[in-house]
Amino acid sequence: MRNVTLLVASLLIGLGVFWSWIYFPGFRSKVEDLLSSGTFQTLEVRYSAEAIMDAHRKELLKDGDHVFLEPNLKFVPYLLMEVKYNRTQDKTGEGVILWGLVDGEMVINTSTWEKTHGFTDCIASNASRQEFKVINALASRGGAWDREGLSRFLNIENHILDNWIDSCRNKSLIVQNGNTYRLHLQNPKLQVIPETRLEQWLVTKATKHAQRVKKRYRPVQIENIAKAAFGNDFAIRKTTEIFLPVYSITVQNPDGSQMTSYWNALNGKRLSQPYNIE
């Protein structure tokens, strides 16, 4: 009887741990911290919070009644993928891609922190390789094309094209206006080389006391969407989770309210995409 009780208790504990691992990212992060070596890889902090606040003082402080509160350094997760792809018909390209695990977009250049726009929607709808053929065709034409043009470009049978188009429309990835189809995105940026221009060094930081932001997307979701978007000749050799240092800078207003902005500690610029990194 005692053995049965112990077995049931072990099963319940196991189920509890499994449930927490799947549905509570915070628990998963704590376990990963305990199992890790006590360090993680991050892009280097090149600008101090004080330098950023001083450079943007006039922008952030409207008058003498507005004051800075103590800044906070957070680390936002990204997936670094070592990849190879077909650059031209007779040349293979090799490089790395840095992809956000919070906002779901690919970084094009780490110096400017230019990013894609539209992959977040594709991840949310689990866009397939076939759907990306339609998406990429429209993106190559500035975001819109008529059905005849799509048919010639994709060179597939009409019923297959209709199925792909209907699937994209059902997922709200494209919309139809008359005989024209367009990407259902404002200012899409999807036609990019599958490589990030990465010119900065990675450094190692101690896990203890470092505020790491929770992931919104799993690495496997990023890998799947990259493979779907960049075609059959695209391959991922290795993946590593790294972090971007971000300052949370808060201004207290005269009425006691607060305004918080987020700043890239790598290039000293304000984050253009207002995703929540709390």
Phi, psi and chi 1 to 4 in degrees:
 res  aa     phi    psi   chi1   chi2   chi3   chi4
   1 MET       -  -40.2 -175.1   66.1 -177.7      -
   2 ARG   -63.7  -40.6 -177.0  178.9  178.8 -177.3
   3 ASN   -63.0  -38.5  -70.6  -23.1      -      -
   4 VAL   -64.8  -42.3  172.9      -      -      -
   5 THR   -62.1  -44.0  -58.0      -      -      -
   6 LEU   -63.7  -39.0  -71.5  172.9      -      -
   7 LEU   -64.3  -45.1  178.3   60.6      -      -
   8 VAL   -63.5  -43.2  171.9      -      -      -
   9 ALA   -62.5  -41.4      -      -      -      -
  10 SER   -63.9  -40.9  -62.0      -      -      -
  11 LEU   -64.1  -41.7  -73.2  173.0      -      -
  12 LEU   -65.2  -42.0  -70.6  174.6      -      -
  13 ILE   -63.9  -42.8  -68.1  170.9      -      -
  14 GLY   -61.3  -43.1      -      -      -      -
  15 LEU   -64.5  -38.8  -73.1  171.5      -      -
  16 GLY   -63.7  -43.5      -      -      -      -
  17 VAL   -64.3  -44.3  171.1      -      -      -
  18 PHE   -60.6  -45.2  175.9   76.3      -      -
  19 TRP   -61.7  -43.9 -179.2  -89.5      -      -
  20 SER   -65.7  -39.0  -61.5      -      -      -
  21 TRP   -63.6  -40.5  180.0  -89.1      -      -
  22 ILE   -77.1  -43.9  -63.8  -61.6      -      -
  23 TYR  -104.6   -6.3  -65.8  102.2      -      -
  24 PHE  -128.4   92.7  -64.2   95.8      -      -
  25 PRO   -56.5  -31.9  -24.1   33.7      -      -
  26 GLY   -61.9  -42.2      -      -      -      -
  27 PHE   -63.3  -43.0  172.7   81.2      -      -
  28 ARG   -61.5  -40.8 -173.8  162.0   61.1 -116.3
  29 SER   -63.8  -40.6  -63.7      -      -      -
  30 LYS   -63.5  -42.2  -68.2  -67.3 -176.0 -176.9
  31 VAL   -65.3  -42.3  173.3      -      -      -
  32 GLU   -61.9  -37.4  -71.2  171.9  -13.2      -
  33 ASP   -63.2  -42.8  -74.5  -10.2      -      -
  34 LEU   -66.5  -35.1  -70.3  172.4      -      -
  35 LEU   -84.5  -15.4  -63.6  177.4      -      -
  36 SER   -78.5  175.4   70.5      -      -      -
  37 SER   -79.9    0.2   61.2      -      -      -
  38 GLY    94.9    5.9      -      -      -      -
  39 THR  -136.3  162.7   61.6      -      -      -
  40 PHE  -144.9  162.5   62.4   93.1      -      -
  41 GLN   -94.8  136.0  -73.3 -172.3  -65.2      -
  42 THR  -144.0  154.9  174.1      -      -      -
  43 LEU   -68.5  151.8  -69.4  163.6      -      -
  44 GLU   -73.6  140.0 -173.6  178.6    5.3      -
  45 VAL   -74.7  117.2  172.4      -      -      -
  46 ARG  -110.6  -16.4  -68.0 -166.6  169.2 -176.0
  47 TYR  -125.6  132.9  -71.6   80.1      -      -
  48 SER   -81.0  158.9   67.2      -      -      -
  49 ALA   -62.1  -37.6      -      -      -      -
  50 GLU   -63.8  -39.2  -69.6   71.8   21.7      -
  51 ALA   -65.7  -40.2      -      -      -      -
  52 ILE   -66.8  -44.8  -67.3  172.8      -      -
  53 MET   -63.6  -37.9  -70.0 -172.1  -69.7      -
  54 ASP   -68.9  -41.5 -172.9   56.9      -      -
  55 ALA   -68.4  -29.4      -      -      -      -
  56 HIS  -115.2   23.9  -61.7  -86.0      -      -
  57 ARG   -56.9  -46.8 -175.6  173.0  -63.5  -86.7
  58 LYS   -65.1  -32.2  -69.6 -176.8  179.2  179.6
  59 GLU   -73.8  -38.5  173.3 -171.9  -13.6      -
  60 LEU   -91.7  -32.4  -63.8  172.9      -      -
  61 LEU  -108.0  108.8  -60.0 -179.0      -      -
  62 LYS   -70.5  -33.2  -64.1  179.7 -179.5  178.9
  63 ASP  -159.2 -173.5   53.7   43.4      -      -
  64 GLY   -69.2  -12.8      -      -      -      -
  65 ASP   -85.0   -9.5  -66.6  -33.6      -      -
  66 HIS   -97.5  134.6  -67.8   72.9      -      -
  67 VAL  -133.8  151.0  -65.5      -      -      -
  68 PHE   -78.4  140.4  -74.9  120.0      -      -
  69 LEU   -96.5  175.7  -61.1 -177.3      -      -
  70 GLU   -63.3  124.4 -172.3   69.0   23.4      -
  71 PRO   -70.3  161.4   26.3  -34.2      -      -
  72 ASN  -132.4  136.9 -166.3   13.8      -      -
  73 LEU  -102.0  124.6 -178.7   62.2      -      -
  74 LYS  -120.7  162.2  -58.9  171.9 -176.2  -73.7
  75 PHE  -123.5  117.5  -67.3   88.4      -      -
  76 VAL   -96.9  129.4 -178.8      -      -      -
  77 PRO   -77.9  140.1   28.8  -34.6      -      -
  78 TYR  -135.0  155.3  -78.7   78.4      -      -
  79 LEU  -104.8  121.0 -171.9   67.3      -      -
  80 LEU   -97.2  118.1 -176.0   69.0      -      -
  81 MET  -115.0  126.6  -61.2 -177.1  -75.4      -
  82 GLU   -86.1  122.1  -63.5  179.2   17.7      -
  83 VAL  -132.1  164.0  -57.0      -      -      -
  84 LYS  -136.5  150.0   61.8  179.0 -179.4  178.3
  85 TYR  -155.1  167.6   59.3   95.3      -      -
  86 ASN   -86.2   99.7 -167.7   20.4      -      -
  87 ARG   -71.7  -47.9 -172.0 -173.2  -66.3  -88.6
  88 THR  -138.3 -178.1   62.3      -      -      -
  89 GLN   -62.6  -28.9  -72.1 -174.4  -14.5      -
  90 ASP  -122.1   18.1   58.2   -5.4      -      -
  91 LYS  -143.0  133.3 -171.6  174.0 -178.3 -179.9
  92 THR   -98.5  135.8  -67.6      -      -      -
  93 GLY   -99.4  142.2      -      -      -      -
  94 GLU  -130.9  139.1  -63.5 -179.6   -4.4      -
  95 GLY  -176.9 -156.2      -      -      -      -
  96 VAL  -129.9  153.5  -63.1      -      -      -
  97 ILE  -123.4  134.6  -67.4  177.8      -      -
  98 LEU  -109.5  120.5 -167.1   59.5      -      -
  99 TRP  -128.8  130.9 -152.2  -59.1      -      -
 100 GLY   -69.6  130.5      -      -      -      -
 101 LEU   -92.3    2.3  -70.6  166.7      -      -
 102 VAL  -111.0  -48.2  174.2      -      -      -
 103 ASP   -97.7  -10.4   68.0   -9.5      -      -
 104 GLY    74.4   16.0      -      -      -      -
 105 GLU  -115.0  154.3  -62.9  -68.5  -16.1      -
 106 MET   -88.2  139.6  170.5 -173.4  156.4      -
 107 VAL   -85.6  126.8  178.9      -      -      -
 108 ILE   -86.8  -40.3  -61.2  170.5      -      -
 109 ASN  -145.7  123.2 -172.8  -41.9      -      -
 110 THR   -76.5  -20.9   56.3      -      -      -
 111 SER   -70.5  -42.7  -66.2      -      -      -
 112 THR   -96.1  -16.7   60.4      -      -      -
 113 TRP    59.5   36.0 -144.9 -106.8      -      -
 114 GLU   -68.4  138.1  178.7 -173.2    4.6      -
 115 LYS  -129.2  164.0  -70.5 -173.2  150.8 -170.4
 116 THR   -73.9  170.9   57.3      -      -      -
 117 HIS  -144.4  119.5  176.3   59.9      -      -
 118 GLY   132.3  -21.0      -      -      -      -
 119 PHE   -69.5  -27.2  -78.0  116.9      -      -
 120 THR   -58.5  -44.6  -57.5      -      -      -
 121 ASP   -64.3  -38.2  -64.1   66.1      -      -
 122 CYS   -67.7  -36.5  -63.9      -      -      -
 123 ILE   -66.6  -43.8  -64.3  171.6      -      -
 124 ALA   -61.0  -34.2      -      -      -      -
 125 SER   -96.3    1.8   62.8      -      -      -
 126 ASN    53.7   53.1 -164.6   26.1      -      -
 127 ALA   -61.6  138.5      -      -      -      -
 128 SER   -93.4  173.1   66.1      -      -      -
 129 ARG   -59.7  -41.3  -72.7  179.6 -175.6  -95.8
 130 GLN   -65.4  -42.5  -68.2   73.8   26.2      -
 131 GLU   -65.4  -34.6  -70.0  158.8   -8.4      -
 132 PHE   -68.3  -24.7 -102.2  108.5      -      -
 133 LYS   -63.9  -39.5  -70.2 -178.8  179.3 -179.4
 134 VAL   -69.6  -46.0  175.9      -      -      -
 135 ILE   -59.8  -47.0  -67.7  168.4      -      -
 136 ASN   -66.9  -35.4  -72.7  -26.3      -      -
 137 ALA   -63.0  -45.0      -      -      -      -
 138 LEU   -66.0  -40.8  -65.1  176.5      -      -
 139 ALA   -62.3  -35.7      -      -      -      -
 140 SER   -68.6  -17.6   70.0      -      -      -
 141 ARG  -107.8   22.9  -62.6  -75.2  -66.7 -171.0
 142 GLY    83.9    7.9      -      -      -      -
 143 GLY   108.9   -6.3      -      -      -      -
 144 ALA  -147.8  148.3      -      -      -      -
 145 TRP  -162.2  151.5 -149.0  -10.5      -      -
 146 ASP   -82.8  167.7   59.4   29.3      -      -
 147 ARG   -64.3  -38.6 -168.5 -173.9 -174.5  -73.8
 148 GLU   -62.2  -43.0 -176.4  179.1   -6.8      -
 149 GLY   -63.7  -42.3      -      -      -      -
 150 LEU   -61.1  -42.4  -87.4  174.5      -      -
 151 SER   -63.1  -43.7 -179.9      -      -      -
 152 ARG   -66.0  -43.4  -72.6 -162.7  -51.5  -91.2
 153 PHE   -66.4  -46.0 -178.7   81.6      -      -
 154 LEU   -79.8  -23.9  -64.9  173.6      -      -
 155 ASN    53.3   53.7 -168.3   28.0      -      -
 156 ILE  -129.2  165.7   55.8  176.4      -      -
 157 GLU   -66.3  150.8  -63.0  179.7   11.7      -
 158 ASN   -58.6  -41.0  -73.1  -27.2      -      -
 159 HIS   -68.8  -31.4   73.0  -81.5      -      -
 160 ILE   -70.4  -43.5  -64.5  177.5      -      -
 161 LEU   -60.3  -43.1  176.7   59.6      -      -
 162 ASP   -60.3  -39.9  -70.8  -22.3      -      -
 163 ASN   -65.0  -42.6  -72.5  -22.4      -      -
 164 TRP   -65.4  -43.3  -68.9    1.6      -      -
 165 ILE   -64.4  -45.0  -72.3  174.2      -      -
 166 ASP   -61.4  -38.4  -72.2  -16.4      -      -
 167 SER   -65.4  -42.3 -178.3      -      -      -
 168 CYS   -65.9  -38.6  -72.8      -      -      -
 169 ARG   -68.2  -40.6  -70.1  179.6   61.9 -166.7
 170 ASN   -63.5  -28.7  -70.7  -23.8      -      -
 171 LYS   -92.1    5.6  -67.7 -177.8  177.4 -178.1
 172 SER    59.5   32.5  -63.4      -      -      -
 173 LEU   -88.1  -29.0  -65.5  171.3      -      -
 174 ILE  -135.5  160.4   68.0  172.9      -      -
 175 VAL  -130.6  158.9  -68.2      -      -      -
 176 GLN  -112.2  132.1 -178.8  177.9    3.4      -
 177 ASN  -125.5   99.3  -61.2  110.4      -      -
 178 GLY    67.2 -121.7      -      -      -      -
 179 ASN   -99.5   12.1 -164.9   40.2      -      -
 180 THR  -113.3  140.1  -61.5      -      -      -
 181 TYR  -113.3  139.7  -61.2   95.0      -      -
 182 ARG  -138.7  155.8   65.7  172.0  176.9   82.7
 183 LEU   -66.0  136.1  -66.2  174.4      -      -
 184 HIS   -88.5   59.2 -163.0   18.6      -      -
 185 LEU  -143.5  147.7  -65.0  164.5      -      -
 186 GLN   -89.0  121.4 -176.7  177.4   -0.3      -
 187 ASN    52.0   60.6  -58.7  -38.8      -      -
 188 PRO   -65.3  147.4   25.7  -34.8      -      -
 189 LYS  -139.5   89.2 -174.4 -177.5  -69.5 -174.8
 190 LEU  -121.8  -20.0  -64.0  167.6      -      -
 191 GLN   -84.2   86.0  -78.8  -67.5  101.2      -
 192 VAL  -132.2  154.6  -65.4      -      -      -
 193 ILE   -69.1  135.4  -62.7  171.9      -      -
 194 PRO   -74.6   62.5   26.9  -34.1      -      -
 195 GLU  -159.5  135.2 -173.4  174.0  -13.1      -
 196 THR   -96.0  133.9  -62.7      -      -      -
 197 ARG   -78.6  100.3 -173.6  171.6 -179.9  179.2
 198 LEU  -110.6  111.7 -179.8   63.2      -      -
 199 GLU  -116.3    5.3  -60.7  177.7  -13.6      -
 200 GLN  -107.0  158.8  -74.2   76.1   18.4      -
 201 TRP   -88.1  149.8  -68.1  100.0      -      -
 202 LEU   -91.7  141.5  -70.9  173.2      -      -
 203 VAL  -126.5  165.6  -62.9      -      -      -
 204 THR  -106.5  134.6  -58.8      -      -      -
 205 LYS  -128.5  147.3 -176.6  171.2  179.7   61.1
 206 ALA   -68.3  138.4      -      -      -      -
 207 THR   -67.6  -36.2  -59.7      -      -      -
 208 LYS   -60.0  129.5 -169.0  174.5 -177.9  179.7
 209 HIS    72.4   -3.4  -57.1  -48.7      -      -
 210 ALA   -80.2  129.0      -      -      -      -
 211 GLN   -87.8  101.5  -66.0 -172.4   42.2      -
 212 ARG   -98.5  128.6  -69.9 -170.0  -74.5  177.0
 213 VAL   -73.6  143.2  175.9      -      -      -
 214 LYS   -66.9  141.6  -65.2  177.6 -177.4  177.6
 215 LYS   -72.2  140.5  -63.7 -172.2  -73.2  -75.4
 216 ARG   -96.3  -27.6 -172.6  173.1  -62.7  170.3
 217 TYR  -122.4  147.6  -58.6  102.5      -      -
 218 ARG   -82.8  148.2  -58.6 -173.6  -51.8  -83.1
 219 PRO   -53.2  -37.1  -30.8   37.3      -      -
 220 VAL   -64.6  -31.0   67.8      -      -      -
 221 GLN   -65.9  -40.5  -70.0  178.3  -77.1      -
 222 ILE   -66.2  -44.5  -56.3  -58.7      -      -
 223 GLU   -60.2  -44.3  -66.5  179.2   51.6      -
 224 ASN   -64.6  -41.8  -70.8  -19.0      -      -
 225 ILE   -71.1  -34.0 -149.2   66.4      -      -
 226 ALA   -65.4  -43.0      -      -      -      -
 227 LYS   -64.0  -40.0  -69.5  174.3 -177.9  176.7
 228 ALA   -67.5  -39.8      -      -      -      -
 229 ALA   -74.4  -37.7      -      -      -      -
 230 PHE  -100.9    2.5  -62.2  129.1      -      -
 231 GLY    88.9 -179.8      -      -      -      -
 232 ASN   -67.3  -26.5  -64.8  -30.9      -      -
 233 ASP   -85.7    0.0  -63.4  -37.3      -      -
 234 PHE   -91.4  132.4  173.1   81.6      -      -
 235 ALA  -138.1  143.7      -      -      -      -
 236 ILE  -104.7  120.2  -59.2  171.6      -      -
 237 ARG   -85.5  -40.5  -70.6  172.3  160.2  173.9
 238 LYS  -157.8  147.6 -179.3 -177.3  176.8 -177.5
 239 THR  -126.9  145.4   63.1      -      -      -
 240 THR  -141.5  135.4  -53.1      -      -      -
 241 GLU   -86.7  122.5 -171.9  174.6  -45.6      -
 242 ILE  -126.7  180.0   69.6  167.8      -      -
 243 PHE  -135.1  152.3  -68.1   80.5      -      -
 244 LEU  -107.0  125.6  169.8   70.3      -      -
 245 PRO   -74.8  128.5   25.7  -31.2      -      -
 246 VAL  -131.6  131.6  171.3      -      -      -
 247 TYR   -89.9  135.2  -71.7  115.1      -      -
 248 SER   -99.6  109.9  170.6      -      -      -
 249 ILE  -110.8  121.6  -64.5  178.1      -      -
 250 THR  -114.5  135.6  -59.3      -      -      -
 251 VAL  -112.3  130.4  172.8      -      -      -
 252 GLN   -93.9  125.9 -177.9  162.9  -61.6      -
 253 ASN   -84.1  163.0  -57.7  -41.4      -      -
 254 PRO   -56.6  -30.9  -24.6   34.1      -      -
 255 ASP   -83.7    3.1   62.5   -1.0      -      -
 256 GLY    95.1  -12.1      -      -      -      -
 257 SER   -73.4  164.7   62.1      -      -      -
 258 GLN  -130.3  146.5  -61.9  177.2   -4.8      -
 259 MET  -123.5  125.4 -175.7 -159.9   71.9      -
 260 THR  -112.9  134.3  -59.4      -      -      -
 261 SER  -126.5  158.1   55.6      -      -      -
 262 TYR  -119.1  136.2  -59.3   99.1      -      -
 263 TRP  -130.0  134.3  -61.8   78.0      -      -
 264 ASN   -70.9  115.9 -172.2  -35.0      -      -
 265 ALA   -76.6   -8.6      -      -      -      -
 266 LEU   -81.8  -43.3 -178.6   68.7      -      -
 267 ASN  -118.6   -0.8   62.2   12.8      -      -
 268 GLY    76.8   10.7      -      -      -      -
 269 LYS  -103.6  154.1  -63.2 -179.2  179.5  179.0
 270 ARG   -71.6  140.4 -169.6  169.5 -174.8  165.1
 271 LEU   -67.7  126.2  -67.2 -179.5      -      -
 272 SER   -79.2  -26.2   59.2      -      -      -
 273 GLN   -98.6  116.8  -67.4  171.8  -61.4      -
 274 PRO   -81.0   47.2   32.7  -35.2      -      -
 275 TYR   -75.0  153.4   53.1   80.2      -      -
 276 ASN   -78.2  120.6 -178.6   18.2      -      -
 277 ILE  -115.6   24.3   62.7  170.0      -      -
 278 GLU   -70.7      -  -68.2  -62.5  -24.8      -
